[in-house]
């Protein structure tokens, strides 16, 4: 994979940069600028080199040119972070946009409108990709969170612009995540939570052969518990997930990693902040109740395993951490990961949200900006946006 270091003098060159500015908005204001900040090192490096920077990103999943999904608020926030003007183009392609690109000076930044306003983006349309490529002397992909999508701005355009490279963020994400599997400091501990076994089966399989311990939490644990014969009450537990879990348990003795499940739970009658919560000293959930967090014994045991790890990979909360009565398990894991002396890598999505909620985001080695891209890379799948840069 080519990187910024492989590019020559960029002074005066038009550099099309695919970034991931898919951030939450609140009444037209950026509510969380983590992904914008993550792209700053690449943008600032290109500005120092005298490049003429054209940024392209998606925001949400617009069905048409929805004003509420305009990138204008993102451009305003980026301008604040750079302490420099950022122009927002009136569209994605076309004569008006071309005029904006032609008017760029060295070190200046133009942000195109939401690339998903164009139907050709998600279809990986070659004609649309050629329109984007016409803005570029050089293409740089720094959007790891979109690298698993074969879209026009992530895959097709890279093949049309001969001079292309990975940005600093994309390079770091790929190298860090591949390093977790290829050459981790041991013990390697994988902490996996979330809703469904089927969503993480590829990740579980990858770590079963490479990790030393896999800690399971969140709603993911209930198919395993059901497969062991425990009652799960009204807990989230799909039948197909129980069969997947049963298959994993049946072959557990042949795997390198020890698979560990909770030994106690926190249960509630409803998925709500004001529901009655009960610590269950055991694993059999009564009818009319649902498991919503791992219990204190499980949290303590998981924290001890994490504390002795050489490398930790965490993806998925241990429970409904957004509800105060069921946040303790995820908080305990987050604090253990933050305090761990080894390398700590946290997948994006809810795990990252939990770290931010508990004020721990700056205490891990690497917090991924990816969601699906992170999981697919760990699973060993090729990412189209990365493959196109080779």
Protein Blocks (a to p, Z undefined) as FASTA:
>chain_A
ZZfklpccfehiacdddddfbbcdeehiafblklmmmmmmmmmmmmmnopacdddddehj
afbdcfklccklmmmmmmmmnopacdddfbfbdjklmmmmmmpcehiacddddfklpmkl
mnopaklmmmmmmmpfbdcdfbfklmmpccfklmmmmmmmmbgcddfklmmmmmmmmmmm
mmpcdddddddedjblklmmmmmmmmmmmmmbdcdehjklmmmmmmnopaekjaccdfkl
mmmmmmmmmmmmmpmbdcdddfbdcddfbdcfkbccdddebjbdcehiacfbdcfklmmm
mmmmmmmpfbdcdeddfbjfkbmklmmmmmmmmmmmmmpmbdcdddehjllmmmmmnopm
mmcfbdcfbfklmmmmmnopacfklmmmZZ
